[in-house]
């Protein structure tokens, strides 16, 4: 599933191409993904100028002005979605559900599993709940060791699923939670309220560094994720523990272990992480 680094890479790929450009409309091939696609999306986008390309958690936000009504095009890639630029006239594939039309090319949204979203949010209306219920951004200044320490004082569950709780912290998916905990030397099994402020300082730094490294590597291409130009990310090639169960730890002579937490696989080194 595309997480914060993949969506941020996507945003940065869109930015120099689509910002300040005018949209001609949209072609919608399916009536709904995870939620219904606005049936009037073509009319809503026609004549709009994209004035900003933002990200909130794992949502892409294209701020638009000048069309039928000012608003924001909200896109979520779901489990297997992708956005890519294709030439005008390119025939759609089986899973290409929405085309956003530009003067010289098409921004095409594909999603084999249809768990993504393409929504329109008028500026005149309050932000939708799907954006307001999200937690803090891990790359923003507000994400500090003091904040994380205080936010987990009453949470006795293991730290890894808590890091993946989007109501607390957005965009830290399975692979990045595992790698951050390894870098900080913290076991995914350790109770969140039993981690000291000092160790949370290590974890906050590790999360920031892991996400920054992932963005620099173009994200992780597991399953269907590709960049806007069709290329893949390569962060997953150099992971320390994720998906390396039974292999030697890259830091010690131990062996990477795999467990299940909250229905997801967790990978860690019992020697290095405690």
N, C-alpha and C positions, 0 to 999 in steps of 0.2 A: 504494500500500500504506500503510495507517495506520502512522505512525511514532510516536516518543515523544510529540510534542506532541498528536497526535490521540488517543492512548490516555490521556494525562494529562487532556485536555479531557473525554473520556468518563468517566474516574474522577471528576472533579469534578462532572460532571452526575449521576452515580449517587449520590454521597455523601449529599447532603441528603435524597434520596428513599428510599434503600434501607437506609442504616445504621440499626441497631437495630430494623429491621422483621423480622417473621417470614415465612418462606417456607412456602407451602402444598404445594409440590411442583414438578413439571416435566412438560412434554409434549415428547417427543422424536419427531420425524417421520422422521428418517433414522438408520440404525444407526451411521454414522461420517462424520466430516469428514476432516481429515488423519490423525487417529487415531480409533479407535472411541470413541463416546460410551458411558459406563457404562450398561448396560441397566437398572440399578436406580437411575438418577438421581432418578426421582420419589420413591422411598422414602427415598433419602439426604437429599434436600432438605426433605422434609415435616417441619415443626416446627422447622426450624433458624432461629436468630436470626443475622442478619448483624451481626457485632460490629465489623468493620472493612472498608474498601474500599481496597486498596493497589494499587500498580503496581510491577512489576519489569521493566525494559526495556519491551517491547511487550506484556507479559502483564498482564491484570487479575486481581487476587486478592481474592476475597470470603471473608473468614474467617468461619466459621460455628460456632455452638455450640448444643448442646441437643437435637439430633435423634437419629437412630439412632446416629451416631458423629460426634464433632467432626472438622472438617476444613476444607479450603479449596477453593472452586470456582475453577478456573483457566480463564480465557477468553482466547483469542487471536483477533484479528479477521482474521488471514490477509491475503490480497491485497485482498479486496473486502468484508470483513464489516462489520456494524454492529450495534449494540445500541440499541434504542429502546423507550420506554414506549408501550403502546397500551392502550385501554380493554378491560375484560373483555368477552369475546364477539367481539372483532374477528377476522374470518376471516383466516387466514394467506395470504400470497402464495406464489408458486411456490418462492421461495428462502428462506422462513422455516422454519428447521429445528428450533429449540428455543425453547420458552416457559418462562420462570421465573415461577411463579405467586405473586403477592402478593394480599393481601386485597382491594385496590381496583383493581388494574391488573395488566398483564402486562409483564414485561421480555422482549422478543422479540429473538432472535438470528437475523439473516439473513446469508447468505453465498452469493452466486451461484456462486463458483468452488470452494467447499468446501475451501479451504486453511486455514480457521480451526481452532480447538480448543475443546472444552468438556470438561474433565476434572475428576475429583474426587480430591483428595489428602488421605487421612486424616492427622490430626495425629500419630497414633502411628507413622507411617512417615517415613523420611528424605525430604527434598525431592527431587523428580524431577530427572534430569539436565538436562532442558531449562531449568531455572532455575539450576542450579549451574554450568553451563559459561559463563554470560554474564559479560561484562567489567564494568568500572566504570560507574557512573551519571554522566553528564556534568553533572547538576545538583547532585550531592553535593559536599561539601567536599573529598573525596579527589581529585577531578579538578582537578589543578593543572598548571601549565606544567612544573614539575620532574618530575612523574609522567609526563607525556606525552613529555617529552624523553628520559627514561631508558627508557621502554617502546619507543621507536623507534630506539634506537642500532644495533640489528642488523637493522633492516628497511630494505633499500635500494630497495624498491618505491615507486611514486608515492604521495603522501600521501592522495589522495582515497579510493581503495579501502581503505586502512588505516583511515581514519576510520569506514568503513562495516562494519568487521569487528566483529561483535557479541561475539566472544571477547575483544576488547580494550576496546571502548567500545560501549555499548548505545544503540540508538534514534536514531542519527544517520543517517538515510536519505539518499537521493540529493539531494533538493531542499535539505535542510538542510546537507549537506556542501558542496554547491556554493555556497550563499549565505554560509556561514561562511568559506570560503576566499576568496571575493571581499571580504568585509568585512576580512579580515586581510591582503589583498594578496598571497596566496600562490597560486602556480600549482598546479592539481591534478596537474601532471606532475612537480613537484619531488620528488626522493627524500626520504623521511621522515627518513633519517639525515643529510641535508644541510641540515636546518632548525635554526637556532640556538635556544638557550634563550629569547632575547629575542623571536624571532618566534613561538615556541610560546606565549609569554605573550599575544601578540596573538591567536593562534588560539584559545586556551582562552577568552579573553574574548569573542571573536566567536561561538564555539559557544554559550556560555551566553546571550549576548544574542539570537542568532538563535532559539534554542529558546524563550526567554522571550517574544519578540515573536510567535512562532508560536502559543504557548499563548494569549496575550492576544487573538490574532486568531481563535481558535477552530480553529486548525490549518489544513490545506490540503485543500480538497475537490477532489481529482483522482480520476477514476473514480467509485467508488460511495460514498465516505465521507460520512456525514452524522452530525449530533449525535444525542443521545438523544431530542431533540424533533423530529427530522427536518430541522432547519436545517443550513446549510452553513458551513464555515470560509472565510475569505477571505484568508489569508496569501499564497496564490499570486497574488493580484491585484497585489501590490506587490513582487514579486521583482525582484532586480537583474540576474541572469543566467540563472537556471533557465528552460529552454524558450524562450529569447529569441535563438536562433541567427540571425545576420544582422542583428539589430537594433542600434541605437546603444547604446553603454555609457552608463549613467546617471551615470557619474563623469567620463568623458573623451570625446574625440572618436573613440575606437576603435569596433570592431565586435565584438559577442559571437560567440565561436567555439564550435562543437560538435565534440567528439571522442568516441571510444569507449574506455572503460576497464573491464576486467573484465565485458564484456557489457552495460554500462550507458552511457547518454549522459552526458557531462560538458559543462558550459557554463562558460565563463570569458572574461575580457577579457585578451588577451595584453599590452596596454599597462599595465593596472593590476595584474596578477598576475604575479609572477616568482619 
